[in-house]
Amino acid sequence: MVDSFLDLMLGNFRMISSFYFQYQSVFNTLIVGAAVYQLFFRNKQTNENNRAVKDRKDEKDESTQPLRSEGSPL
């Protein structure tokens, strides 16, 4: 009875799920590896980007200076 409900609800995805369950350890290893990679290497990249932004803010750039001088009547 459960199999008939699953066939009705999942349709063609039933074959995909059987393939996934057959190679579940391989897929889970890939997913966990991708998550660990994202945690460690993406965090490092964002820290480097934040430092670069902070360094740019510390520098006095002409584009960040006000457009009008203090003596301007406008």
C-alpha positions in Angstrom: 0.0 0.0 0.0 2.8 2.4 0.9 4.6 1.6 -2.4 1.5 2.5 -4.4 1.2 5.8 -2.6 4.8 6.6 -3.3 4.5 5.7 -6.9 1.5 7.9 -7.2 3.0 10.9 -5.4 6.6 10.7 -6.7 6.0 9.3 -10.2 9.3 9.4 -12.1 11.2 10.6 -9.1 10.8 7.1 -7.6 13.5 5.9 -10.0 15.8 8.8 -9.0 15.3 8.1 -5.4 16.1 4.4 -5.8 19.4 5.5 -7.6 20.1 7.9 -4.7 19.5 5.2 -2.1 21.8 2.8 -3.9 24.7 5.3 -3.9 23.7 7.2 -0.7 27.1 7.1 1.0 28.8 8.7 -2.1 26.2 11.4 -2.3 26.2 12.2 1.4 30.0 12.4 1.4 29.9 14.9 -1.5 27.2 17.0 0.2 29.1 17.1 3.6 32.4 17.8 1.8 30.8 20.8 -0.1 29.3 22.1 3.2 32.7 21.9 5.0 34.4 23.6 2.1 31.8 26.4 2.2 32.2 26.8 5.9 36.0 27.1 6.0 37.0 28.6 2.6 34.1 31.0 2.1 34.6 32.3 5.6 38.2 33.0 4.8 37.2 34.8 1.6 34.7 37.0 3.3 37.2 38.0 6.0 39.7 39.0 3.3 37.0 41.0 1.5 36.0 42.7 4.8 39.6 43.7 5.4 40.0 45.0 1.9 36.8 47.1 2.3 38.1 48.5 5.6 41.5 49.3 4.1 39.7 51.2 1.3 37.6 53.2 3.8 40.7 54.1 5.7 42.4 55.6 2.6 41.3 59.1 1.7 39.9 58.7 -1.7 38.8 61.7 -3.9 35.6 60.0 -4.8 34.5 60.0 -1.1 35.2 63.7 -0.7 32.2 66.0 -0.8 31.4 67.5 -4.2 31.0 71.1 -2.9 33.7 72.9 -1.2 32.9 74.7 2.1 33.1 78.1 0.4 30.4 77.2 -2.1 27.2 79.3 -1.9 25.0 76.2 -2.8 
